[in-house]
Amino acid sequence: MKITIIADNYVDTACLVAEHGFSCLIEIDGRKILFDTGQGEALLNNMKHLDIPKDIDMLVFFHTGITIIQAVSADILMNCQSIAELSMRADLSSTNT
């Protein structure tokens, strides 16, 4: 398995763009999984500079929203075999006291 950070709050390479948010490419068993897209400005720029092709097998969103969807180029969406959204909502109605 190989994990490449595409977008994050900090960068250490001049050609990469930092932004609030997170995106990474997970490569496992010959599949490429794009996990989230950051805020959108950094995704395509950083993919280009990191030599990450747009032929993604799966796109996983931690949460969705119009700015998140806009970050994904049509090239990525057209080649993507599946799209998933993770939902990690806590049940705050029951607490242990």
Steps between C-alpha positions, in 0.01 A plus 500: 500500500617851416345822634580836338380819669362730231356789702554602859542809716877504448738428212876472481534531123475836323284382208231347726202694636402478867142550613265415783376149438649166403536275200708190440544226243496144632646241265427141596472177300529691171214736588519876548272649764472878533405575859331839520590807296606773741334837442556479126773745405789265569369169365567525126811716538658260746396190304677647197821580691498164677455319165172343611287405198127572501399136443366440851313175575310621804421838651420511871360816659519554875219750454342660197411853409487713189860625540624144548319374189628795295857405592479177305564542132280339238798286394517341844124445524477347151772243572391420855337159543333575835433788737432464872428735789610416852279625777641508851224664700497445873177415677491777759158403634640228726787557737653291773490690828 
